[in-house]
Amino acid sequence: MKSDRTDLELWQMIAQDDAAAFEELYNRYSKGLFVYALNIFKKKEACEDIVQNVFIDFWSKRKTVNIVSVKPYLFQSVKFQVFKHMRDTKISDEDLTRLNIVDVSVDILQKLEFEELEELIKDVVSSLPPRCQEIFVMSRFQNKSNQEIAIELKISMQAVKNQISKALKSLKQELHPHKIAALALLLEL
């Protein structure tokens, strides 16, 4: 049964020793991680072991590691384990070529996720009241200071701050909780 919990919520539960949350995260990502490893390495048994080791390590580090984004962490862990396995065994040119191709595809996927997030932010910003939208765009997209905005629009600095705060509150409410970290980076909260 799939829940509506975000990866980050599950990670926080795992950090509190919640085995059911760990199982849910495992079920959510283990097949994808296996396919990712298999696309690089083409050795089924080794890839199964790699994914199992990643999840064992994930569980054992639950109290000591601070994870902000679970999915990239897991995929990076698999990539690292594949590299380690390749280093410890004989590497073929075909394996290296496949690894480079997969690496490029992961970069493309991350770029697409960023573009999707950027589009979502633009949609939320466009739904703000006109004055709030105008001030937010001037602040975050045109990089104007609060003082410059206040002077240009002939309003108080406090009014500018209030509108920016209102816009950020709307963005936080509209965006899915696991994307808040990316929002913070993008908007420099």
SEBA-472241 format. One line per 4 residues: number of its first residue (from 1); their letters; for each residue x, y, z of N, C-alpha, C. Coordinates in steps of 0.001 Angstrom, whole numbers, plus 500000, padded with zeros to 6 digits. Example, Ala and Ser with C-alpha at 12.3 -4.5 7.8 and 13.67 -1.06 7.14 Angstrom:
! SEBA-472241
1) AS) 513190 494310 507800 512300 495500 507800 513200 496700 507800 | 512850 497750 507080 513670 498940 507140 512900 500030 507870
END
This chain:
! SEBA-472241
1) MKSD) 500837 498819 500000 500000 500000 500000 500886 501250 500000 | 500630 502137 499068 501435 503343 498923 500819 504460 499749 | 501658 505185 500469 501157 506296 501283 501457 507612 500584 | 500898 508659 501136 501129 509998 500599 502302 510684 501284
5) RTDL) 503009 509959 502127 504138 510551 502834 505274 510854 501867 | 505921 511975 502081 507060 512343 501237 508271 511530 501660 | 509263 511511 500795 510512 510827 501117 511124 511397 502392 | 511074 512714 502516 511681 513359 503676 510941 512977 504962
9) ELWQ) 509621 512901 504892 508849 512471 506066 509226 511038 506440 | 509345 510182 505436 509738 508797 505706 511131 508745 506322 | 512057 509553 505781 513423 509574 506320 513403 509996 507786 | 512605 510996 508117 512522 511446 509501 511966 510338 510402
13) MIAQ) 511024 509565 509887 510475 508440 510653 511526 507338 510803 | 512290 507105 509749 513358 506092 509793 514395 506483 510843 | 514716 507771 510905 515681 508250 511897 515201 507989 513323 | 513885 507778 513459 513297 507447 514759 513044 505944 514885
17) DDAA) 513763 505152 514086 513711 503680 514121 512396 503080 513615 | 511708 503771 512724 510449 503251 512187 510733 502293 511025 | 510635 500998 511296 510935 499976 510287 509911 499984 509156 | 508651 500313 509463 507616 500359 508424 507917 501474 507416
21) AFEE) 508400 502595 507898 508775 503694 507000 509954 503276 506124 | 510903 502557 506708 512049 502053 505946 511565 501103 504843 | 510652 500208 505198 510125 499258 504215 509404 499994 503085 | 508658 501035 503443 507948 501813 502425 508929 502495 501467
25) LYNR) 509987 503065 502012 510996 503710 501177 511722 502671 500319 | 512004 501528 500903 512631 500434 500163 511734 500025 498984 | 510458 499832 499242 509523 499440 498177 509391 500522 497114 | 509519 501765 497517 509401 502889 496601 510582 502960 495635
29) YSKG) 511796 502626 496103 512991 502873 495295 513832 501650 494916 | 513666 500522 495552 514587 499405 495307 514597 498941 493852 | 513431 498852 493215 513392 498403 491809 514088 499404 490895 | 513819 500682 491100 514453 501715 490281 515955 501753 490463
33) LFVY) 516401 501573 491699 517838 501542 491975 518491 500325 491334 | 517781 499200 491368 518299 497986 490737 518444 498182 489223 | 517432 498747 488594 517479 499000 487145 518612 499974 486819 | 518759 500997 487646 519837 501967 487467 521197 501259 487522
37) ALNI) 521397 500429 488533 522662 499689 488672 522855 498726 487504 | 521791 498048 487115 521865 497070 486029 522188 497737 484687 | 521694 498954 484487 522007 499689 483255 523491 500033 483168 | 524120 500153 484320 525544 500464 484338 526371 499188 484254
41) FKKK) 526020 498216 485068 526917 497098 485318 526548 495791 484623 | 525302 495554 484316 524832 494375 483562 525093 493036 484247 | 525309 493058 485547 525500 491806 486286 524430 491768 487368 | 523383 490974 487098 522183 490969 487936 522488 490722 489417
45) EACE) 523231 489667 489714 523488 489329 491117 524273 490430 491825 | 525266 490968 491144 526063 492045 491733 525192 493273 491987 | 524303 493575 491061 523424 494738 491213 522435 494543 492368 | 521926 493326 492503 521045 493035 493638 521787 493252 494953
49) DIVQ) 523025 492776 495013 523839 492960 496219 524105 494440 496492 | 524391 495171 495448 524677 496596 495596 523474 497325 496187 | 522293 497057 495649 521084 497725 496154 520835 497333 497613 | 520997 496049 497920 520815 495603 499305 521814 496300 500234
53) NVFI) 523054 496409 499803 524079 497067 500620 523772 498547 500830 | 523241 499190 499799 522882 500604 499920 521804 500772 500992 | 520792 499890 500970 519726 500015 501962 520186 499614 503367 | 521071 498661 503467 521635 498298 504777 522404 499490 505342
57) DFWS) 523218 500111 504487 523986 501284 504887 523052 502442 505260 | 521996 502609 504474 520994 503657 504699 520381 503496 506097 | 520015 502273 506451 519422 502008 507761 520454 502217 508872 | 521660 501742 508659 522665 501829 509718 523102 503274 509987
61) KRKT) 522952 504153 509007 523354 505558 509170 522190 506471 509544 | 521045 505896 509844 519833 506689 510066 519953 507702 511202 | 520830 507435 512162 520978 508337 513310 522080 509378 513106 | 522932 509153 512116 524108 510011 511986 524139 510864 510720
65) VNIV) 523382 510509 509721 523430 511231 508446 522239 512177 508340 | 522500 513398 507874 521443 514371 507643 521152 514389 506144 | 520023 513856 505752 519659 513777 504339 518563 514795 504057 | 518792 515622 503037 517820 516629 502656 516934 516123 501520
69) SVKP) 517518 515337 500631 516782 514805 499491 517116 513317 499350 | 516147 512479 499644 516368 511035 499760 516692 510375 498419 | 515898 510659 497399 516077 509986 496105 517478 510214 495532 | 517956 511465 495425 519330 511653 494919 520374 510974 495800
73) YLFQ) 520154 510964 497105 521088 510308 498018 521183 508820 497690 | 520042 508178 497504 520039 506739 497211 520708 506445 495864 | 520377 507237 494847 520963 506990 493533 522466 507256 493533 | 522906 508284 494252 524335 508542 494373 525022 507392 495107
77) SVKF) 524347 506850 496122 524910 505720 496872 525086 504504 495972 | 524088 504239 495136 524197 503108 494202 525337 503355 493226 | 525412 504562 492707 526480 504894 491763 527847 504681 492426 | 527988 505134 493654 529238 504959 494389 529550 503472 494570
81) QVFK) 528548 502696 494958 528756 501259 495171 529125 500549 493865 | 528522 500976 492760 528873 500391 491461 530326 500715 491127 | 530716 501987 491331 532120 502373 491106 533054 501513 491955 | 532688 501382 493215 533515 500603 494142 533616 499151 493672
85) HMRD) 532490 498580 493267 532485 497195 492796 533332 497064 491520 | 533207 498024 490621 533990 497999 489384 535483 498128 489686 | 535802 498971 490643 537199 499156 491026 537783 497855 491588 | 536977 497168 492357 537438 495944 492999 537434 494736 492066
89) TKIS) 536766 494865 490937 536750 493784 489945 537292 494329 488637 | 537430 493482 487679 537942 493907 486376 536861 494717 485650 | 537236 495879 485148 536292 496760 484464 536496 496658 482958 | 535398 496459 482257 535502 496416 480795 535245 497811 480230
93) DEDL) 535687 498033 479010 535431 499311 478336 533927 499529 478175 | 533220 498434 477936 531757 498514 477783 531115 499020 479077 | 531581 498541 480233 531056 498995 481519 531307 500489 481704 | 532507 500953 481348 532825 502375 481487 531962 503236 480570
97) TRLN) 531756 502790 479350 530913 503522 478407 529485 503606 478930 | 528986 502485 479415 527625 502439 479956 527498 503374 481157 | 528498 503407 482012 528489 504279 483183 528446 505744 482758 | 529218 506108 481767 529196 507488 481273 527839 507867 480711
101) IVDV) 527212 506956 479978 525884 507222 479401 524860 507413 480511 | 524886 506546 481510 523946 506658 482624 524186 507944 483396 | 525436 508319 483587 525769 509545 484296 525181 510761 483578 | 525298 510797 482267 524738 511892 481475 523216 511908 481610
105) SVDI) 522585 510726 481579 521126 510670 481687 520650 511129 483061 | 521408 510857 484116 521045 511333 485456 521136 512856 485502 | 522173 513427 484889 522295 514884 484837 521098 515502 484115 | 520678 514865 483026 519527 515363 482272 518267 515284 483126
109) LQKL) 518091 514174 483845 516932 514005 484711 516903 515081 485792 | 518059 515376 486400 518113 516416 487418 517766 517775 486820 | 518231 518038 485604 517916 519305 484941 516414 519402 484679 | 515804 518289 484244 514364 518283 483998 513591 518515 485294
113) EFEE) 514031 517905 486404 513363 518116 487684 513474 519580 488101 | 514647 520197 487879 514825 521604 488206 513909 522468 487346 | 513837 522160 486041 512970 522932 485145 511506 522775 485533 | 511123 521576 485954 509752 521335 486401 509452 522169 487651
117) LEEL) 510384 522196 488577 510218 522992 489791 510146 524474 489453 | 511005 524919 488557 511016 526321 488151 509669 526707 487532 | 509104 525826 486704 507806 526071 486070 506701 526138 487120 | 506769 525252 488093 505789 525243 489178 505856 526548 489966
121) IKDV) 507048 527023 490245 507211 528288 490964 506624 529441 490156 | 506902 529456 488849 506353 530520 487995 504827 530495 487999 | 504233 529295 487990 502775 529180 488029 502215 529746 489331 | 502865 529408 490439 502392 529908 491734 502555 531424 491795
125) VSSL) 503687 531937 491329 503923 533384 491337 502881 534093 490472 | 502544 533518 489331 501562 534168 488448 500153 534171 489055 | 499909 533331 490042 498590 533307 490688 498498 534268 491885 | 499614 534922 492218 499603 535885 493322 498819 537134 492921
129) PPRC) 498302 537884 493903 497668 539168 493570 498671 540052 492815 | 498181 540894 491908 499081 541656 491020 500197 542425 491736 | 499882 543158 492791 500907 543960 493475 501937 543051 494166 | 501445 541997 494778 502321 541035 495453 503244 540371 494429
133) QEIF) 502669 539989 493296 503441 539362 492217 504513 540326 491706 | 504133 541570 491482 505070 542575 490968 506260 542749 491913 | 505992 542867 493199 507049 543075 494182 507929 541836 494297 | 507311 540665 494296 508078 539425 494403 509003 539244 493194
137) VMSR) 508497 539513 492009 509307 539388 490790 510472 540374 490826 | 510198 541587 491255 511269 542583 491344 512348 542128 492337 | 511911 541542 493436 512842 541115 494474 513639 539879 494070 | 512946 538826 493662 513611 537543 493468 514120 537294 492049
141) FQNK) 513435 537839 491066 513843 537571 489686 514635 538715 489065 | 514397 539947 489548 515166 541092 489044 516248 541524 490028 | 516329 540826 491156 517363 541052 492172 517435 542489 492686 | 516277 543109 492822 516255 544464 493371 516136 544385 494888
145) SNQE) 516760 545328 495557 516680 545376 497018 515304 545888 497438 | 514967 545661 498687 513685 546158 499207 513613 547676 499092 | 514729 548340 499337 514763 549804 499245 514525 550261 497801 | 515159 549602 496839 514961 549966 495423 513501 549774 495020
149) IAIE) 512890 548709 495475 511485 548445 495144 510593 549510 495771 | 510854 549819 497037 510053 550829 497738 510114 552182 497017 | 511305 552564 496613 511475 553846 495914 510773 553821 494562 | 511000 552752 493806 510405 552649 492466 508878 552640 492506
153) LKIS) 508307 551947 493486 506843 551820 493562 506208 552879 494470 | 507070 553697 495101 506602 554770 495999 505744 554201 497131 | 506307 553151 497780 505655 552550 498943 506701 552385 500045 | 506250 552053 501238 507181 551904 502355 507969 550600 502240
157) MQAV) 509113 550571 502912 509930 549345 502954 509141 548222 503622 | 508352 548586 504652 507567 547572 505357 506527 546948 504425 | 505944 547740 503557 504968 547207 502594 505643 546209 501651 | 506856 546528 501240 507624 545619 500384 507872 544307 501122
161) KNQI) 508353 544407 502361 508624 543207 503160 507364 542374 503361 | 506257 543037 503626 504987 542324 503836 504560 541558 502586 | 504715 542180 501425 504309 541531 500179 505222 540339 499848 | 506506 540484 500084 507446 539381 499841 507127 538226 500786
165) SKAL) 506855 538562 502035 506500 537541 503023 505220 536812 502605 | 504253 537558 502138 502987 536984 501665 503232 536040 500479 | 504083 536452 499558 504394 535626 498385 505090 534334 498793 | 506070 534453 499696 506793 533255 500151 505866 532295 500877
169) KSLK) 504954 532838 501656 503985 531994 502367 503117 531227 501359 | 502668 531897 500319 501865 531238 499279 502663 530145 498579 | 503911 530452 498266 504764 529463 497606 504945 528224 498481 | 505210 528431 499754 505406 527303 500660 504142 526459 500777
173) QELH) 502995 527104 500770 501735 526364 500885 501418 525585 499614 | 501745 526148 498479 501386 525532 497210 502333 524417 496774 | 503591 524529 497148 504566 523542 496697 504557 522330 497606 | 504789 521188 497011 504860 519931 497760 505976 520026 498786
177) PHKI) 505765 519534 500000 506770 519696 501067 508183 519247 500718 | 508352 518201 499917 509716 517747 499636 510457 518661 498672 | 509758 519650 498105 510427 520579 497202 510804 521880 497892 | 510490 522007 499176 510799 523229 499905 512303 523486 499946
181) AALA) 513105 522438 500068 514566 522624 500105 515046 523247 498796 | 514525 522765 497687 514909 523332 496398 514407 524762 496279 | 513216 525012 496796 512673 526361 496778 513571 527313 497567 | 514041 526862 498708 514921 527683 499527 516171 528080 498770
185) LLLE) 516738 527125 498034 517930 527421 497251 517622 528397 496121 | 516490 528164 495450 516149 528962 494293 515807 530403 494684 | 515098 530545 495787 514623 531863 496163 515462 532521 497239 | 516469 531833 497750 517355 532348 498782 516559 532870 499970
189) L) 515748 531976 500557 514914 532334 501707 515735 532785 502881
END
